[in-house]
Amino acid sequence: MKYPDDFMNKIICGDCLEIIPEMPDGCVDMVLTSPPYDDLRDYGGYKFNFQHTAKELLRILKKGAVIVWIVGDSTINGSETGTSLKQVLYFKDIGLNLHDSMIYFKQGFSNPSFNRYHQVFEYMFILSKGQPKTFNPIKDRLNRWRESFGRNTSRQKDGTCKEVGRKRRFGKYGMRFNIWEYHTGFDPKNYTEKEHPAIFPYQLASDHIKSWSQERDIVLDPLIGSGTTARAAKDLKRNFIGIEINPDYCKIAEERLAQGVL
């Protein structure tokens, strides 16, 4: 077993299921990753053992730490696989809380559908080891109203409304909803887009790291690909650990980290 400093602020080229077992219990404040699913992309022939990975992530999480698990489903023989839901239920079965089910809404799509509505989202499951120890809400949603109208009520089990407080006043900007929208076209902060088959937006990674961690916390991406999580963590003064089995992607991630602040 190694100390956390042995892994800190590095891109480690290797299999996460060989590297994570070397990490001590309860050493990570946050996990942010988008795992491969349903063989939608070719990652150089490397395969992903979900259940073993999930158990190891649970072990190394600190109490109150959070996993942000960004995942979707493919459609096979006319039916969505449900892989994303199976994975989140497994996380619950092994002891994590499903703190929130968020949506990553894409502003575009590459494969139009002809017998169903266009697929433009992925899930962002927020899983926590107990109650989350950190929440820094992003408040950039323009409030439509500055004051609540009528009574502030809560619906009871019998269908009646109970008054729970007076009118409330709000600031100009309020906390976001749990559907986050991002542009999926070319992004100069993701300059390696064409060298990796499935890169998520830099701003998505940055927004989650801001929300669920503090400066100097340790943020892990066990399937880091081209290094988006590490790049965002570095810019936000977090410590990071990035693990990637594909040496070509490790090289891309190292190049991104060598750049100045994005």
GROMACS elastic network, one bead per residue, 0.5 to 0.9 nm:
[ bonds ]
;  ai    aj funct       b0    kb
    1    21     6  0.77144   500
    1    23     6  0.59018   500
    1    24     6  0.61996   500
    2     5     6  0.82191   500
    2     6     6  0.65004   500
    2     7     6  0.83685   500
    2    22     6  0.57964   500
    2    23     6  0.57225   500
    2    24     6  0.66904   500
    3     6     6  0.55690   500
    3     7     6  0.76481   500
    3    22     6  0.86483   500
    3    23     6  0.68217   500
    3    24     6  0.67448   500
    3    27     6  0.89243   500
    4     7     6  0.55572   500
    4     8     6  0.62521   500
    4    23     6  0.66732   500
    4    24     6  0.72156   500
    4    27     6  0.67302   500
    4    28     6  0.85416   500
    5     9     6  0.84520   500
    6    10     6  0.88684   500
    7    10     6  0.61464   500
    7    11     6  0.83552   500
    7    12     6  0.76261   500
    7    23     6  0.83075   500
    7   240     6  0.84405   500
    7   241     6  0.61135   500
    7   242     6  0.84597   500
    8    11     6  0.87546   500
    8   218     6  0.79100   500
    8   239     6  0.64886   500
    8   240     6  0.59514   500
    8   241     6  0.54735   500
    8   242     6  0.86441   500
    9   218     6  0.88954   500
    9   230     6  0.79249   500
    9   234     6  0.81085   500
    9   238     6  0.89777   500
    9   239     6  0.57526   500
    9   241     6  0.54930   500
    9   242     6  0.76638   500
   10   230     6  0.85206   500
   10   240     6  0.70629   500
   10   241     6  0.57029   500
   10   242     6  0.61913   500
   10   243     6  0.83451   500
   10   254     6  0.85964   500
   11   224     6  0.83941   500
   11   227     6  0.80639   500
   11   230     6  0.81538   500
   11   240     6  0.86922   500
   11   241     6  0.65267   500
   11   243     6  0.57861   500
   11   244     6  0.72983   500
   11   250     6  0.66467   500
   11   251     6  0.89542   500
   11   253     6  0.72537   500
   11   254     6  0.68624   500
   12    15     6  0.89122   500
   12    16     6  0.88795   500
   12    19     6  0.83941   500
   12   241     6  0.76977   500
   12   242     6  0.59832   500
   12   244     6  0.63736   500
   12   245     6  0.82907   500
   12   250     6  0.76328   500
   13    16     6  0.87657   500
   13   242     6  0.84424   500
   13   243     6  0.59517   500
   13   244     6  0.51131   500
   13   245     6  0.54459   500
   13   246     6  0.70559   500
   13   247     6  0.62668   500
   13   249     6  0.89607   500
   13   250     6  0.61885   500
   14    17     6  0.86230   500
   14    18     6  0.73868   500
   14    19     6  0.70812   500
   14   243     6  0.65737   500
   14   244     6  0.57217   500
   14   246     6  0.74126   500
   14   247     6  0.80715   500
   15    18     6  0.53495   500
   15    19     6  0.63695   500
   15    20     6  0.86299   500
   15   222     6  0.87078   500
   15   223     6  0.88677   500
   15   243     6  0.73490   500
   15   244     6  0.66882   500
   15   246     6  0.86924   500
   16    20     6  0.55775   500
   16    21     6  0.82940   500
   16    53     6  0.77152   500
   16   222     6  0.57718   500
   16   223     6  0.73041   500
   16   243     6  0.60188   500
   16   244     6  0.70739   500
   16   245     6  0.72849   500
   17    20     6  0.57287   500
   17    21     6  0.66019   500
   17    49     6  0.83055   500
   17    52     6  0.75063   500
   17    53     6  0.64591   500
   17    56     6  0.78979   500
   17   222     6  0.88835   500
   18    21     6  0.61173   500
   18    22     6  0.73888   500
   19    22     6  0.55098   500
   19    23     6  0.71876   500
   19   243     6  0.79840   500
   20    23     6  0.52369   500
   20    24     6  0.85000   500
   20    53     6  0.85758   500
   20    56     6  0.67543   500
   20    57     6  0.78538   500
   20    60     6  0.80349   500
   20   222     6  0.80893   500
   20   243     6  0.88705   500
   21    24     6  0.77418   500
   21    56     6  0.68145   500
   21    60     6  0.87312   500
   23    26     6  0.89106   500
   23    27     6  0.75932   500
   23    60     6  0.70181   500
   24    27     6  0.61450   500
   24    59     6  0.83681   500
   24    60     6  0.63644   500
   25    28     6  0.84940   500
   25    58     6  0.89370   500
   25    59     6  0.55582   500
   25    61     6  0.70623   500
   25    62     6  0.77496   500
   26    29     6  0.82603   500
   26    58     6  0.85456   500
   26    59     6  0.64487   500
   26    63     6  0.70787   500
   26    65     6  0.89280   500
   27    59     6  0.89142   500
   27    60     6  0.54764   500
   27    61     6  0.60087   500
   27    62     6  0.57395   500
   27   218     6  0.78293   500
   28    31     6  0.74570   500
   28    57     6  0.88698   500
   28    60     6  0.59567   500
   28    62     6  0.56531   500
   28    65     6  0.71676   500
   28   217     6  0.77886   500
   28   218     6  0.53989   500
   28   219     6  0.65245   500
   28   220     6  0.68998   500
   29    60     6  0.89485   500
   29    61     6  0.63150   500
   29    62     6  0.57922   500
   29    63     6  0.83012   500
   29    64     6  0.78196   500
   29    66     6  0.68548   500
   29    67     6  0.88916   500
   29   212     6  0.86809   500
   29   213     6  0.69822   500
   29   214     6  0.88890   500
   29   217     6  0.58908   500
   29   218     6  0.52617   500
   29   219     6  0.60967   500
   29   220     6  0.80736   500
   30    61     6  0.73057   500
   30    62     6  0.83547   500
   30    65     6  0.54260   500
   30    67     6  0.58082   500
   30    68     6  0.78314   500
   30   209     6  0.80847   500
   30   212     6  0.71872   500
   30   213     6  0.67361   500
   30   217     6  0.78045   500
   30   218     6  0.65071   500
   30   220     6  0.62458   500
   30   221     6  0.87540   500
   31    57     6  0.80722   500
   31    61     6  0.82477   500
   31    65     6  0.80747   500
   31    66     6  0.63133   500
   31    68     6  0.60533   500
   31    69     6  0.80007   500
   31   218     6  0.86077   500
   31   219     6  0.56534   500
   31   221     6  0.57789   500
   31   222     6  0.79358   500
   32    66     6  0.84023   500
   32    67     6  0.59138   500
   32    69     6  0.63640   500
   32    70     6  0.79899   500
   32   205     6  0.75540   500
   32   208     6  0.79419   500
   32   209     6  0.79282   500
   32   219     6  0.71241   500
   32   220     6  0.63588   500
   32   221     6  0.53838   500
   32   222     6  0.82879   500
   32   224     6  0.88783   500
   32   229     6  0.68972   500
   33    67     6  0.80655   500
   33    68     6  0.64702   500
   33    69     6  0.56750   500
   33    70     6  0.63081   500
   33    71     6  0.88360   500
   33   205     6  0.87858   500
   33   220     6  0.80641   500
   33   221     6  0.52426   500
   33   222     6  0.69491   500
   33   223     6  0.64105   500
   33   224     6  0.67965   500
   33   229     6  0.75191   500
   34    37     6  0.89469   500
   34    68     6  0.83446   500
   34    69     6  0.60068   500
   34    71     6  0.59323   500
   34   124     6  0.89080   500
   34   198     6  0.90000   500
   34   199     6  0.87879   500
   34   200     6  0.79250   500
   34   221     6  0.85160   500
   34   223     6  0.72619   500
   34   224     6  0.80422   500
   35    48     6  0.80589   500
   35    50     6  0.86685   500
   35    69     6  0.76468   500
   35    70     6  0.71498   500
   35    71     6  0.66486   500
   35   222     6  0.87135   500
   35   223     6  0.63695   500
   35   224     6  0.87126   500
   36    39     6  0.69204   500
   36    40     6  0.75273   500
   36    41     6  0.73613   500
   36    43     6  0.82877   500
   36    47     6  0.84729   500
   36    48     6  0.70701   500
   36    71     6  0.78871   500
   36   198     6  0.88165   500
   36   223     6  0.84756   500
   37    40     6  0.64105   500
   37    41     6  0.81234   500
   37    48     6  0.83209   500
   37    71     6  0.72658   500
   37    72     6  0.73076   500
   37    73     6  0.70844   500
   37    74     6  0.79860   500
   37    83     6  0.73237   500
   37    84     6  0.82029   500
   38    41     6  0.82779   500
   38    72     6  0.88777   500
   38    73     6  0.68755   500
   38    74     6  0.61623   500
   38    75     6  0.89662   500
   38    81     6  0.78419   500
   38    83     6  0.73551   500
   39    42     6  0.68374   500
   39    43     6  0.88254   500
   39    47     6  0.88545   500
   39    74     6  0.84747   500
   40    73     6  0.87451   500
   40    74     6  0.69114   500
   41   197     6  0.65226   500
   41   198     6  0.74413   500
   42    45     6  0.62647   500
   42    46     6  0.80924   500
   42   197     6  0.76038   500
   43    46     6  0.58670   500
   43    47     6  0.80824   500
   43   196     6  0.85509   500
   43   197     6  0.76795   500
   43   246     6  0.75834   500
   44    47     6  0.89968   500
   44   246     6  0.70062   500
   46   245     6  0.76036   500
   46   246     6  0.77172   500
   48    53     6  0.83447   500
   49    52     6  0.58792   500
   49    53     6  0.62425   500
   49    54     6  0.87653   500
   50    53     6  0.51507   500
   50    54     6  0.60538   500
   50    55     6  0.87742   500
   50    87     6  0.78409   500
   51    54     6  0.50792   500
   51    55     6  0.63824   500
   51    56     6  0.87703   500
   51    87     6  0.82301   500
   51    90     6  0.77762   500
   51    91     6  0.86576   500
   52    55     6  0.53455   500
   52    56     6  0.63944   500
   52    57     6  0.87572   500
   53    56     6  0.52074   500
   53    57     6  0.61683   500
   53    58     6  0.86944   500
   53   222     6  0.87497   500
   54    57     6  0.51701   500
   54    58     6  0.63010   500
   54    59     6  0.88043   500
   54    87     6  0.88172   500
   54    90     6  0.83007   500
   54    91     6  0.67703   500
   54    94     6  0.84802   500
   55    58     6  0.51801   500
   55    59     6  0.64169   500
   55    91     6  0.82484   500
   55    94     6  0.73068   500
   56    59     6  0.51078   500
   56    60     6  0.64974   500
   56    61     6  0.88201   500
   57    60     6  0.54133   500
   57    61     6  0.62483   500
   57    67     6  0.85259   500
   57   222     6  0.88605   500
   58    61     6  0.54603   500
   58    62     6  0.86539   500
   58    91     6  0.85285   500
   58    94     6  0.81093   500
   58    95     6  0.80478   500
   58    96     6  0.75204   500
   58   129     6  0.75529   500
   59    62     6  0.82825   500
   61    64     6  0.80163   500
   61    65     6  0.57406   500
   61    66     6  0.77034   500
   61    67     6  0.86370   500
   61   128     6  0.89133   500
   61   129     6  0.71196   500
   62    65     6  0.51989   500
   62    66     6  0.86093   500
   62   129     6  0.73404   500
   63    66     6  0.89028   500
   63   128     6  0.84020   500
   63   129     6  0.55553   500
   63   130     6  0.63876   500
   63   131     6  0.80691   500
   63   132     6  0.80992   500
   63   133     6  0.77536   500
   64   128     6  0.62168   500
   64   129     6  0.50567   500
   64   130     6  0.52601   500
   64   131     6  0.52947   500
   64   134     6  0.76521   500
   65   127     6  0.84941   500
   65   128     6  0.57410   500
   65   129     6  0.56215   500
   65   130     6  0.78067   500
   65   131     6  0.82059   500
   65   132     6  0.59616   500
   65   133     6  0.65064   500
   65   134     6  0.79767   500
   65   212     6  0.82632   500
   65   213     6  0.85412   500
   66    99     6  0.88191   500
   66   126     6  0.66583   500
   66   127     6  0.55443   500
   66   129     6  0.65363   500
   66   130     6  0.89475   500
   66   132     6  0.64360   500
   66   133     6  0.84028   500
   66   134     6  0.86672   500
   66   212     6  0.69453   500
   66   213     6  0.85971   500
   67   125     6  0.77650   500
   67   126     6  0.57766   500
   67   128     6  0.62247   500
   67   129     6  0.85636   500
   68   124     6  0.63201   500
   68   125     6  0.57329   500
   68   127     6  0.64909   500
   68   128     6  0.88570   500
   68   208     6  0.76891   500
   68   212     6  0.89891   500
   69    88     6  0.85307   500
   69   123     6  0.77976   500
   69   124     6  0.55070   500
   69   125     6  0.50813   500
   69   126     6  0.65543   500
   69   127     6  0.76775   500
   70    84     6  0.87402   500
   70   103     6  0.89210   500
   70   104     6  0.81291   500
   70   122     6  0.67925   500
   70   123     6  0.56322   500
   70   125     6  0.64016   500
   70   126     6  0.88804   500
   71    83     6  0.84871   500
   71    84     6  0.58567   500
   71   122     6  0.57601   500
   71   123     6  0.54173   500
   71   124     6  0.65681   500
   71   125     6  0.80578   500
   72    82     6  0.82622   500
   72    83     6  0.73734   500
   72    84     6  0.55982   500
   72    85     6  0.88694   500
   72   121     6  0.77425   500
   72   123     6  0.59653   500
   72   124     6  0.87951   500
   73    80     6  0.61828   500
   73    81     6  0.58569   500
   73    82     6  0.60335   500
   73    83     6  0.58810   500
   73    84     6  0.61783   500
   73    85     6  0.89459   500
   73   122     6  0.80142   500
   74    79     6  0.83130   500
   74    80     6  0.56895   500
   74    81     6  0.60115   500
   74    82     6  0.81562   500
   74    83     6  0.82670   500
   75    78     6  0.59673   500
   75    79     6  0.51748   500
   75    81     6  0.60855   500
   76    79     6  0.53720   500
   76    80     6  0.62352   500
   76    81     6  0.67706   500
   77    80     6  0.83899   500
   79    82     6  0.87390   500
   80    83     6  0.83221   500
   81    84     6  0.81811   500
   82    85     6  0.53990   500
   82    86     6  0.62768   500
   82    87     6  0.87198   500
   83    86     6  0.50729   500
   83    87     6  0.61359   500
   83    88     6  0.87327   500
   84    87     6  0.52446   500
   84    88     6  0.63915   500
   84    89     6  0.87469   500
   84   123     6  0.75338   500
   85    88     6  0.52336   500
   85    89     6  0.61523   500
   85    90     6  0.85511   500
   86    89     6  0.52689   500
   86    90     6  0.62264   500
   86    91     6  0.87977   500
   87    90     6  0.50880   500
   87    91     6  0.63599   500
   87    92     6  0.88039   500
   88    91     6  0.50478   500
   88    92     6  0.64175   500
   88    93     6  0.87182   500
   88    98     6  0.76059   500
   88   125     6  0.72991   500
   88   127     6  0.82842   500
   89    92     6  0.50165   500
   89    93     6  0.61825   500
   89    94     6  0.88417   500
   89    98     6  0.86112   500
   90    94     6  0.63746   500
   90    95     6  0.88079   500
   90    96     6  0.89485   500
   91    94     6  0.54125   500
   91    95     6  0.66154   500
   91    96     6  0.56431   500
   91    97     6  0.78200   500
   91    98     6  0.81316   500
   91   127     6  0.78094   500
   92    95     6  0.52661   500
   92    97     6  0.58639   500
   92    98     6  0.66898   500
   92   127     6  0.83360   500
   93    96     6  0.73384   500
   95   129     6  0.75550   500
   95   130     6  0.87991   500
   96    99     6  0.88286   500
   96   127     6  0.61192   500
   96   128     6  0.56373   500
   96   129     6  0.52501   500
   96   130     6  0.70511   500
   97   100     6  0.88278   500
   97   126     6  0.83735   500
   97   127     6  0.54073   500
   97   128     6  0.51240   500
   97   129     6  0.63400   500
   97   130     6  0.64977   500
   97   131     6  0.80204   500
   98   101     6  0.73379   500
   98   125     6  0.71374   500
   98   126     6  0.61248   500
   98   128     6  0.66085   500
   99   125     6  0.78010   500
   99   126     6  0.53862   500
   99   127     6  0.53875   500
   99   128     6  0.62024   500
   99   131     6  0.81849   500
   99   132     6  0.81219   500
  100   124     6  0.82909   500
  100   125     6  0.60880   500
  100   126     6  0.50349   500
  100   127     6  0.71670   500
  100   178     6  0.81883   500
  101   123     6  0.68821   500
  101   124     6  0.61419   500
  101   126     6  0.62741   500
  101   127     6  0.88162   500
  101   178     6  0.77089   500
  102   122     6  0.86352   500
  102   123     6  0.58845   500
  102   125     6  0.59082   500
  102   126     6  0.73779   500
  102   177     6  0.88617   500
  102   178     6  0.50708   500
  102   179     6  0.57942   500
  102   180     6  0.77543   500
  103   121     6  0.64481   500
  103   122     6  0.59338   500
  103   124     6  0.55489   500
  103   125     6  0.82454   500
  103   178     6  0.65074   500
  103   180     6  0.61718   500
  103   181     6  0.82839   500
  104   120     6  0.83830   500
  104   121     6  0.53476   500
  104   122     6  0.51630   500
  104   123     6  0.60547   500
  104   124     6  0.63699   500
  104   178     6  0.87645   500
  104   179     6  0.61739   500
  104   180     6  0.52230   500
  104   181     6  0.60422   500
  104   182     6  0.74032   500
  104   204     6  0.84363   500
  105   108     6  0.88443   500
  105   120     6  0.59394   500
  105   122     6  0.68195   500
  105   123     6  0.88139   500
  105   179     6  0.66651   500
  105   180     6  0.58391   500
  105   182     6  0.64268   500
  105   183     6  0.87559   500
  106   109     6  0.71715   500
  106   119     6  0.89146   500
  106   120     6  0.51831   500
  106   121     6  0.57235   500
  106   122     6  0.82206   500
  106   180     6  0.85669   500
  106   181     6  0.58683   500
  106   182     6  0.54768   500
  106   183     6  0.61160   500
  106   184     6  0.61124   500
  107   120     6  0.72399   500
  107   181     6  0.67693   500
  107   182     6  0.60744   500
  107   183     6  0.51173   500
  107   184     6  0.62921   500
  107   185     6  0.84608   500
  108   120     6  0.67473   500
  108   183     6  0.71523   500
  108   184     6  0.63291   500
  108   185     6  0.76675   500
  109   112     6  0.68914   500
  109   118     6  0.76220   500
  109   119     6  0.71346   500
  109   120     6  0.60722   500
  109   184     6  0.81121   500
  111   118     6  0.80425   500
  111   119     6  0.82001   500
  112   117     6  0.85032   500
  112   118     6  0.58737   500
  112   119     6  0.77794   500
  113   116     6  0.57893   500
  113   117     6  0.62863   500
  113   118     6  0.52662   500
  113   119     6  0.74831   500
  114   117     6  0.75941   500
  114   118     6  0.81318   500
  116   119     6  0.84613   500
  119   122     6  0.87178   500
  127   132     6  0.87707   500
  128   131     6  0.64404   500
  128   132     6  0.58364   500
  129   132     6  0.70688   500
  130   133     6  0.85182   500
  131   134     6  0.89756   500
  132   135     6  0.71529   500
  132   212     6  0.79337   500
  133   212     6  0.81478   500
  133   213     6  0.84987   500
  134   211     6  0.75127   500
  134   212     6  0.52852   500
  134   213     6  0.58355   500
  134   214     6  0.73378   500
  135   210     6  0.84736   500
  135   211     6  0.54026   500
  135   212     6  0.51091   500
  135   213     6  0.72316   500
  135   214     6  0.89689   500
  136   210     6  0.65665   500
  136   212     6  0.64388   500
  136   213     6  0.77636   500
  136   214     6  0.85296   500
  137   175     6  0.61783   500
  137   176     6  0.75627   500
  137   210     6  0.81841   500
  137   211     6  0.56370   500
  137   212     6  0.85611   500
  138   141     6  0.84690   500
  138   174     6  0.82523   500
  138   175     6  0.57576   500
  138   176     6  0.62638   500
  138   207     6  0.77007   500
  138   210     6  0.79730   500
  138   211     6  0.67937   500
  139   142     6  0.84684   500
  139   173     6  0.58870   500
  139   176     6  0.59006   500
  140   173     6  0.55650   500
  140   174     6  0.62678   500
  140   175     6  0.65318   500
  140   176     6  0.65498   500
  141   144     6  0.89894   500
  141   172     6  0.84247   500
  141   173     6  0.52201   500
  141   174     6  0.51752   500
  141   175     6  0.61314   500
  141   176     6  0.55236   500
  141   177     6  0.81576   500
  142   145     6  0.88799   500
  142   171     6  0.88397   500
  142   172     6  0.60543   500
  142   174     6  0.62837   500
  142   175     6  0.88733   500
  143   146     6  0.65518   500
  143   170     6  0.75142   500
  143   171     6  0.72723   500
  143   172     6  0.56533   500
  143   173     6  0.53022   500
  143   174     6  0.58320   500
  144   172     6  0.84436   500
  144   173     6  0.89540   500
  145   148     6  0.71998   500
  145   169     6  0.87091   500
  145   170     6  0.75548   500
  145   172     6  0.85299   500
  146   168     6  0.83340   500
  146   169     6  0.55912   500
  146   171     6  0.63672   500
  146   172     6  0.69766   500
  147   167     6  0.68666   500
  147   168     6  0.55812   500
  147   170     6  0.58622   500
  147   171     6  0.89362   500
  148   151     6  0.79930   500
  148   152     6  0.75821   500
  148   166     6  0.88447   500
  148   167     6  0.53962   500
  148   168     6  0.53533   500
  148   169     6  0.65312   500
  148   170     6  0.81258   500
  149   152     6  0.79258   500
  149   167     6  0.67245   500
  149   168     6  0.84134   500
  150   153     6  0.89291   500
  150   166     6  0.85275   500
  150   167     6  0.68921   500
  151   163     6  0.65966   500
  151   164     6  0.82300   500
  151   165     6  0.72730   500
  151   166     6  0.62448   500
  151   167     6  0.62780   500
  152   162     6  0.84843   500
  152   163     6  0.58380   500
  152   164     6  0.58337   500
  152   165     6  0.53211   500
  152   166     6  0.58355   500
  152   167     6  0.61378   500
  152   168     6  0.79858   500
  153   161     6  0.58698   500
  153   162     6  0.52528   500
  153   164     6  0.52676   500
  153   165     6  0.71101   500
  153   166     6  0.89198   500
  154   160     6  0.84358   500
  154   161     6  0.54891   500
  154   162     6  0.52769   500
  154   163     6  0.64190   500
  154   164     6  0.64774   500
  155   158     6  0.82144   500
  155   159     6  0.60896   500
  155   160     6  0.58594   500
  155   162     6  0.64056   500
  156   159     6  0.53070   500
  156   160     6  0.53888   500
  156   161     6  0.58729   500
  156   162     6  0.68279   500
  157   160     6  0.74073   500
  158   161     6  0.88484   500
  163   166     6  0.81188   500
  165   168     6  0.82349   500
  170   173     6  0.78558   500
  170   174     6  0.74975   500
  171   174     6  0.66641   500
  173   176     6  0.89873   500
  176   179     6  0.79907   500
  176   180     6  0.80589   500
  177   180     6  0.73824   500
  180   204     6  0.81863   500
  181   204     6  0.87891   500
  182   201     6  0.72205   500
  182   203     6  0.79193   500
  182   204     6  0.73284   500
  183   186     6  0.82589   500
  183   187     6  0.82324   500
  183   201     6  0.77014   500
  184   187     6  0.78294   500
  184   200     6  0.79687   500
  184   201     6  0.70369   500
  186   189     6  0.88171   500
  186   190     6  0.74628   500
  186   191     6  0.79196   500
  186   193     6  0.74379   500
  187   190     6  0.52002   500
  187   191     6  0.65972   500
  187   193     6  0.80667   500
  187   201     6  0.77347   500
  187   202     6  0.83366   500
  188   192     6  0.86660   500
  189   192     6  0.85163   500
  189   201     6  0.82620   500
  189   202     6  0.64022   500
  189   203     6  0.86562   500
  189   228     6  0.89786   500
  189   262     6  0.65027   500
  190   193     6  0.56780   500
  190   199     6  0.78229   500
  190   200     6  0.84307   500
  190   201     6  0.70026   500
  190   202     6  0.64811   500
  190   226     6  0.89059   500
  190   228     6  0.76178   500
  190   256     6  0.87858   500
  191   194     6  0.79457   500
  191   195     6  0.88935   500
  191   256     6  0.84501   500
  192   195     6  0.53255   500
  192   196     6  0.67698   500
  192   199     6  0.85036   500
  192   226     6  0.72613   500
  192   252     6  0.71850   500
  192   253     6  0.89445   500
  192   256     6  0.83482   500
  193   196     6  0.57222   500
  193   197     6  0.74998   500
  193   198     6  0.78633   500
  193   199     6  0.63092   500
  193   226     6  0.84937   500
  194   197     6  0.70924   500
  195   226     6  0.82885   500
  195   249     6  0.81973   500
  195   252     6  0.81138   500
  196   199     6  0.63837   500
  196   225     6  0.74158   500
  196   226     6  0.65902   500
  196   249     6  0.72849   500
  196   252     6  0.88157   500
  198   225     6  0.84665   500
  199   202     6  0.87225   500
  199   225     6  0.76864   500
  199   226     6  0.72039   500
  199   228     6  0.77159   500
  200   203     6  0.86735   500
  200   204     6  0.71905   500
  200   205     6  0.77082   500
  200   228     6  0.74459   500
  201   204     6  0.52687   500
  201   205     6  0.67205   500
  201   206     6  0.88020   500
  201   228     6  0.76961   500
  202   205     6  0.53056   500
  202   206     6  0.62033   500
  202   207     6  0.86807   500
  202   228     6  0.58690   500
  202   229     6  0.76015   500
  202   231     6  0.81184   500
  202   232     6  0.66789   500
  203   207     6  0.59461   500
  203   208     6  0.85853   500
  203   232     6  0.79820   500
  204   207     6  0.52427   500
  204   208     6  0.63967   500
  204   209     6  0.86940   500
  205   208     6  0.53980   500
  205   209     6  0.62175   500
  205   210     6  0.86644   500
  205   228     6  0.69555   500
  205   229     6  0.57621   500
  205   232     6  0.63343   500
  205   233     6  0.82364   500
  206   209     6  0.51781   500
  206   210     6  0.61442   500
  206   211     6  0.86028   500
  206   228     6  0.88764   500
  206   229     6  0.76353   500
  206   231     6  0.88324   500
  206   232     6  0.51791   500
  206   233     6  0.70814   500
  206   235     6  0.85302   500
  206   236     6  0.76513   500
  207   210     6  0.51673   500
  207   211     6  0.61874   500
  207   212     6  0.88456   500
  207   232     6  0.89493   500
  208   212     6  0.61359   500
  208   213     6  0.82192   500
  209   212     6  0.55487   500
  209   213     6  0.56652   500
  209   214     6  0.80993   500
  209   219     6  0.79182   500
  209   229     6  0.84523   500
  209   232     6  0.76968   500
  209   233     6  0.67934   500
  209   236     6  0.79373   500
  209   238     6  0.84736   500
  210   213     6  0.59843   500
  210   214     6  0.71922   500
  210   215     6  0.88250   500
  210   233     6  0.88585   500
  210   236     6  0.75539   500
  211   214     6  0.83921   500
  213   216     6  0.86271   500
  213   217     6  0.62656   500
  213   218     6  0.82871   500
  213   219     6  0.79788   500
  213   238     6  0.80961   500
  214   217     6  0.55495   500
  214   218     6  0.88775   500
  214   236     6  0.89082   500
  214   237     6  0.85596   500
  214   238     6  0.71343   500
  215   218     6  0.87315   500
  215   236     6  0.69915   500
  215   237     6  0.53770   500
  215   239     6  0.79488   500
  216   236     6  0.89627   500
  216   237     6  0.61277   500
  216   239     6  0.54889   500
  217   237     6  0.84893   500
  217   238     6  0.53453   500
  217   239     6  0.57961   500
  217   240     6  0.81121   500
  218   233     6  0.87732   500
  218   238     6  0.62598   500
  218   240     6  0.53656   500
  218   241     6  0.72529   500
  219   229     6  0.81496   500
  219   230     6  0.79560   500
  219   233     6  0.69921   500
  219   238     6  0.69084   500
  219   239     6  0.61234   500
  219   241     6  0.62643   500
  219   242     6  0.85155   500
  220   224     6  0.86031   500
  220   229     6  0.80563   500
  220   230     6  0.80891   500
  220   239     6  0.86258   500
  220   240     6  0.56988   500
  220   242     6  0.59948   500
  220   243     6  0.81168   500
  221   224     6  0.51324   500
  221   225     6  0.88905   500
  221   227     6  0.86013   500
  221   229     6  0.65553   500
  221   230     6  0.75679   500
  221   240     6  0.79079   500
  221   241     6  0.63846   500
  221   242     6  0.50827   500
  221   243     6  0.63954   500
  221   244     6  0.86368   500
  222   225     6  0.89797   500
  222   241     6  0.77711   500
  222   242     6  0.59297   500
  222   244     6  0.67361   500
  223   242     6  0.72919   500
  223   243     6  0.56845   500
  223   244     6  0.53107   500
  223   245     6  0.76997   500
  224   227     6  0.52793   500
  224   228     6  0.71521   500
  224   229     6  0.68197   500
  224   230     6  0.77419   500
  224   242     6  0.56099   500
  224   243     6  0.57476   500
  224   244     6  0.55168   500
  224   245     6  0.89220   500
  224   249     6  0.84163   500
  224   250     6  0.83730   500
  224   253     6  0.81351   500
  225   228     6  0.76854   500
  225   242     6  0.86853   500
  225   243     6  0.81530   500
  225   244     6  0.59920   500
  225   245     6  0.84230   500
  225   246     6  0.77775   500
  225   249     6  0.54965   500
  225   250     6  0.70464   500
  225   252     6  0.83580   500
  225   253     6  0.72284   500
  226   229     6  0.87302   500
  226   244     6  0.86213   500
  226   248     6  0.88265   500
  226   249     6  0.51795   500
  226   250     6  0.67096   500
  226   251     6  0.81080   500
  226   252     6  0.54845   500
  226   254     6  0.84158   500
  226   256     6  0.80483   500
  227   230     6  0.53093   500
  227   231     6  0.60969   500
  227   232     6  0.86780   500
  227   242     6  0.72671   500
  227   244     6  0.88453   500
  227   249     6  0.79269   500
  227   250     6  0.76527   500
  227   252     6  0.72918   500
  227   254     6  0.75104   500
  227   256     6  0.70654   500
  227   257     6  0.77538   500
  228   231     6  0.51669   500
  228   232     6  0.62110   500
  228   233     6  0.85486   500
  228   253     6  0.75376   500
  228   256     6  0.82705   500
  229   232     6  0.52865   500
  229   233     6  0.60477   500
  229   234     6  0.85528   500
  229   240     6  0.81081   500
  229   242     6  0.78886   500
  230   233     6  0.50610   500
  230   234     6  0.60309   500
  230   235     6  0.85806   500
  230   238     6  0.89454   500
  230   239     6  0.83969   500
  230   240     6  0.57528   500
  230   241     6  0.70964   500
  230   242     6  0.63726   500
  230   253     6  0.80066   500
  230   256     6  0.89986   500
  230   257     6  0.74505   500
  231   234     6  0.52662   500
  231   235     6  0.63265   500
  231   236     6  0.87879   500
  231   240     6  0.87980   500
  231   253     6  0.80540   500
  231   256     6  0.67802   500
  231   257     6  0.57053   500
  231   261     6  0.86581   500
  231   262     6  0.83998   500
  232   235     6  0.51429   500
  232   236     6  0.62647   500
  232   237     6  0.87842   500
  232   238     6  0.85855   500
  232   262     6  0.84662   500
  233   236     6  0.51243   500
  233   237     6  0.62727   500
  233   239     6  0.65798   500
  233   240     6  0.62210   500
  234   237     6  0.52197   500
  234   238     6  0.56503   500
  234   239     6  0.66248   500
  234   240     6  0.70638   500
  234   257     6  0.79531   500
  234   261     6  0.84078   500
  235   238     6  0.76073   500
  235   260     6  0.89837   500
  235   261     6  0.59761   500
  235   262     6  0.72118   500
  236   239     6  0.89485   500
  242   253     6  0.88944   500
  243   250     6  0.82704   500
  244   247     6  0.73690   500
  244   249     6  0.71470   500
  244   250     6  0.61544   500
  245   248     6  0.89629   500
  245   249     6  0.81219   500
  245   250     6  0.77494   500
  246   249     6  0.54814   500
  246   250     6  0.64015   500
  246   251     6  0.89634   500
  247   251     6  0.63088   500
  247   252     6  0.87937   500
  248   251     6  0.52931   500
  248   252     6  0.66044   500
  248   253     6  0.89149   500
  249   253     6  0.61923   500
  249   254     6  0.86143   500
  250   253     6  0.50903   500
  250   254     6  0.61814   500
  250   255     6  0.86539   500
  251   254     6  0.51503   500
  251   255     6  0.62785   500
  251   256     6  0.87779   500
  252   255     6  0.51435   500
  252   256     6  0.63540   500
  252   257     6  0.88020   500
  253   256     6  0.51519   500
  253   257     6  0.63058   500
  253   258     6  0.87285   500
  254   257     6  0.51501   500
  254   258     6  0.62824   500
  255   258     6  0.51631   500
  255   259     6  0.68213   500
  256   259     6  0.54841   500
  256   260     6  0.86930   500
  257   260     6  0.77996   500
  257   261     6  0.88858   500
  259   262     6  0.77451   500
